[in-house]
Amino acid sequence: ASLRKLLEGRKHDNLMNALQSSNVAEQNGKELKKEKHLIGSDTTSPNDDGSCGADNANLDYSYHMPENNYIYPKDITKDGVSCWWDSGVEEGFWNVRGHNYLEDSIKIPSVTSAMELLQIQWSFYDEPKRNIANDPGELVQMQHAGRNDRPFLFVINFMVPTIGNWVCYFTKRRGTNYKRFDKMLKEFINGDDEFRNSKFKIIPNVVEGSYFASRAIGSKPAILGTKITTNYYRGDNWFEVCVDIGSSRVAGTLMGIVKSYATSLVIDLAFLFESQTYEELPEIILGGCRIYQPLMYPCEDPLQYIKSKEHLERALGKPL
């Protein structure tokens, strides 16, 4: 009889704990829904997908290839030279901090990235462009700004000395629903530069190419803002992270190695916000890209790399 009472008492305690946990989870869910943070402009609230000004179903995700661009979507190239692919769509491409990383330092394979890669820009300029998203002759101002049928853009702009700009254009990946990432994104955008510099991380990996380049570039994650001068710009439904490669001697040296071995290199890059608390774990990749044999000089005849003239015209959105 005593044993029966003890077991019944434990069942009652377990039931009460389960109900209490359920109530806490329900309350946390309600609180999360109540959160209101600005993503794009200072006067526009985001939709659930991170966009502003329109329902997800009515958004236009079609962006033409930027002007003065010398890297192409992989599906329109014929030999895989100077092209890119959204590698964030695949699971397990990178190892990221796991659920209990703060205790056991164990990393786990990544899930599909929270953002999809819409375009990459590799442009040659005498002087790299700072805050490229605000330049009237570039993609954001020409194809995005002022339109309420566009998704929110997260722009990563690398200013590369003696070459120009390497720019990735990301937006919330359709079909994903990472509330934890959404919260971190909002905190990053609304935070100050010191906070942003402590969070924005890159993971490189040389898939193919020179052993020397692979050893030099490595695959160790790095917080960019603590090593390279990084500025942040916020505009009409877009946010830009602007990384000045010329501000770091080490980064400049690595870029020189990439330039020397570019004709044989295939490189993966992942971007993410470092998870530094239990609530932020496990880490989720913001976005990823794979770059194949990037050109290191302007090309007079891009058709030598493209399947056909029609493919290039569709990518550019205009006749040649």
N, C-alpha and C positions, 0 to 999 in steps of 0.2 A: 504493500500500500504506500509506503514511504517512497519507494522507487517510482511508482506511478505518479505520485504528486510532484516529485522532482522533475520527471520528464514533461508532465503537463505544464509545469512552471516554466521550463526552458522553451517549450513550444510557444507559450504566451509571450515570453520575452523576445523570441525570434520574430514573431508576428508583429509585435509592437515596433521593433527595430526596422523591419521591412517597411512598415507603414510610414515610419518617420523618415526613412531614406527617400521613399517615394514622394512624400510631401516636400522635402528639401529639393529634390530634382525638379519637381513641378514648379516650385517657387523660383528656382534658378532659371528655368526656361522662360517663365513670365518676365523676369528681370531682364533677360537677354533680349527679349522682344521689345522691351521698352527703351532699349538703348538707341539714342539718336546722336550720330556723329556725322560730321561733314566729310564727304569723300572728294568731291570735285570743287565746285565754286563755293564761296563762303555763304551762299544763300540758297543752295540746293541740297536737299536731303537725298541720300542714295536709295535706290531700290534694293531688293534682297540680293541681286546679283552684283552689286557694287556699282551699277551704272546710275546715271542721273537723267532725269527729264523724260523718260519714256519707259513703257513696260518692256520686259525682256523680249517678249515675242515680237515686238515691233522694232527692235534695234537692228541696225545695219552693221554687220561685222566685216563687210568687204572693203578693204583698203588696198588701193593700187600701190605698186612698188614705188618707193620714193624716187625723186629726181636725183640725178648724179649718183647713181647707185651701181656698185660693182660686185654685189653678191646676190644670188638669185634663189628663189624657192626650188628645192631639190626636184620637185615633180616636173619642172619645165626644162631642166638641164639634161644633156645627153651623155655627158661623161663624168658627172659628179665633181666638176671643178668649180670652185668659188660659189658654193651653194650652202643652204641651211635647211635644217629640219627641226621641228618642234619635238625634242626628245623628252620633254616633260610629260608627254602623253603616256609614256611607258612607265610601268611600275618597276621598282628595284634598280633603277639606274645609279642611284647614289645611296650611301649609307648615312643616316641621319640619327640624331639623338633619340633614344628610345624612351619608353614610358618612365623608366626609373633611372634615367641617365645620371641624375644628380647624386644617386647613391651607388650605382654599379658601373657607370661610365660605358654601358653597353649601347652600341648603335644598331639600328635595324634598317632593312631595305625601305626605301622611300615608296610612298604611294603616288598615284598620279598627281601632278602638280596642280595647285589651286588656280593658276593662270595659264592661259594658252598664248602662244606666240603668234601674233598677227603678221608682223613684218620684221625684217632686219635690214638695216641700212649700213652700208660700208662706202663712205664717201670721201673723196680726196679733196682737201682744201689746203691752201697755203698756211692758213691758221685755223686750228680746230674751233668749232663753234660751241660756245658756252650757252646754256639754256636753249638748246636747239628746238625745244617744243614751242618756244615763243617766237621763233624766226618765221617771218611771213612767207619765205620761200621753201619751207620744209613741210613735212607730212602733216603734223598736227594742225598747223594754221591753214593749210590748203585743203585738207580732207576731213577735219574733225571739229575744230573750234566753231562755236555758234550753232551747231546742229544738235537738236534734242533727240535725234534718232540714233545717236552713237553711244557705245558703251564707254564706261570710264577707262581711260588709258593710263597704264603705269609705264613710264618711259625710263630706260636706263641708257645713259649717254656717256660713252667713254671718249674723252678728248685725247687723241693720240698724236704726239708731237711729230712733225715732219710728214704726217700722213693725212690726218683729218679726223673723222668721227666714225665710231662704231656704235650703232644705236639699236636697241631691242625695244619693240613695242608690244606690251602685254596687256591682256584684259582678262576679266574673270572667266574661267573655263566653264563653258556651258555643260550642264549635266553634273557638276560637282556642287557640294554643299558643305563646306568646311567652316562651321561657325567660329571655331577657335582661330582659324587663320583670318577670317573677316575681322574679328576683334583686334587681332594684332596689326592688321593692315591699317585700321582706323586709328589705332594708338600711334602707329608710326607716322602717319600723315599729319595727325594733330599734335605730335610731340615737338620738342625743340631739337635743335641740331645736335646737342650733346647726346640726347637719347637716341636719335637716329644713327649717329656715328657708332654707337655701342651695339647696334642690332643688325645692321645690314651686312650679310655674309655672302661670300662666293665660294663655290667648290669647283675647282678645275680638274680636268682629267684628259690626258693625251691618249686617244684611242689608237691612233696609228701615227707612225712617223719616227723621226730620229730618236735614238736612245738618249742622246745628249739633251735634246729638247724635252723629252719626257722627264728626265731626272731634274732638269732646271725648273720646269713648271710645277711638277709634282701633282699631288692630289689632296694636299692638306687644306682644309677650310681656312678662310681668312676673313676677319672683320675689316672691310675696306676702309671705313671711316677712321680707323685708328692708325692706318698705314699710309693712306693717300688722301690728299685734299679732296673732299667731297662736299658739294653744295646741293641744295634742295630747292626746287621751284614748284609752285602750285598755281594752277590756272583753271581755265574754264573746262571742267570735267576731265582734267589730267593732272598727273603729278610726275615730276622728273627728278631722278637721281643723276647728278652730273659728276663724273669721276675724272679728275685731272691726272692722267698717267704721267705727265711731265713733272708733277710735284714730288715724285718718288724716284730716286736713283735705281732702286731695286726693280720697280715696275718698268722703268725705262729699259733696263738691261734685259728683262724678260721679253719685252716687246721686240727688242732687237733680235733675240733668239728666234722668236716666232717669225719675224720677217725673213731671217736667213733660211729657215727650213719650211716656209709656208707651202711650197709646192708639194710637200709630202705629208703635211699634217692634217689629221682629223681630230678635232678638239671638242670635248663636252664641257659646257659651263652650266652650273646650277646657281640660282639666286634664292635666298631665303632670309627670313628674320630669325636670328638665333633665339632659341627657346632657353630662357634663363631661370624659369620658375616651374614648379610642378604643374601649375594651371596651363602652361604653354606647351607642355610635352604631350605626345611625341612631336618632333619637328615635322613641318609640312613644307615641301619645296614651293616657293613662289612660282618659279618658272624655269625652264631649261631650254638649251639650244645645243645642237650639234653643228659644227662648222667644218666644211670640207674644203681643203686646199684653197684658202682665200687668196685672191689676187693682191699684190702689193704695189700695183701701179694701175693707172687708168687704162682701160681697154677701148681701143677705137672701134672694134667690131665685136660687140657682145654676142652676135649671132653664131660665132664659132663655138660658143658654149651652150647655146639654147637649141632645143629640138626643132623649132621652126620659127619663122617670122610671126606667124599667127599666135604662137604661145607667148612670145615676148610682147606683142601688142595687147593681148588680154591682160598680162601682168601689169603693164604700164597704164592700161585704160585709155589708150589713144593710138592712132595709126603712126607708123614710123615714116 
